[in-house]
């Protein structure tokens, strides 16, 4: 695990290595590497490590829990840093979440849509959200089914204060990333279908891919990859 003693230069080398892998994957699929956002999953490290990562140029971070993030983000990060909630969110923590996170990636049920919408009444701008889709239908993981995304979107259309920006998925953890390529391809295909049905919506984000499979995810169209171990653990 990354410790607070790790230097900016040491972390910079890790960031550069990951960005180079993203670039090569993007080039293999004729994509612009600049269109892919690297999210540093900082859930296992403390604030001092996040500060080192920020100093090394990382600007987007991913946290799993509202309470942990609240402690780490006091004081707040600089204004150009963004923090995404990538873990499962309980409805009773919606109020805290909409004031803490810049993007909520784990919206997966109508009751959570309602709770988030109610919590945004005092915000001047809508909260960007992603729908978490359990493409692989793993029973131990959160996320709606692909078939339920339209129902969730319908609930969002009448929910003030929320702005749908795209889809997120977590692929099964496997030794060979090629095994989960169909999961990423399926999320991309789902977005295509939803764009045809809801052309007025912004579905520009596909958040998919982690340390063990982000290159395959980039090849399949990921716009955001969530990388923790390759950055923060040695």
Secondary structure, DSSP 4 states (H G I P E B T S, - for coil): ---TT--HHHHHHHHHHHHHHHHHHHHHTT--GGG-EEEEE-TTS-HHHHHHHHHTT--EEEES-HHHHHHHTSSPPPTT-EEEE-S---GGGHHHHHHH-SEEEEE-SHHHHHHHHHHTTT-SSPEEEEEEB-TT--TTS--B-GGGHHHHHHHHHT-TTEEEEEEE------SSGGGGHHHHHHHHHHHHHHHHH-TTS---EEE---TTTHHHHHHTT-SEEEE-HHHH--
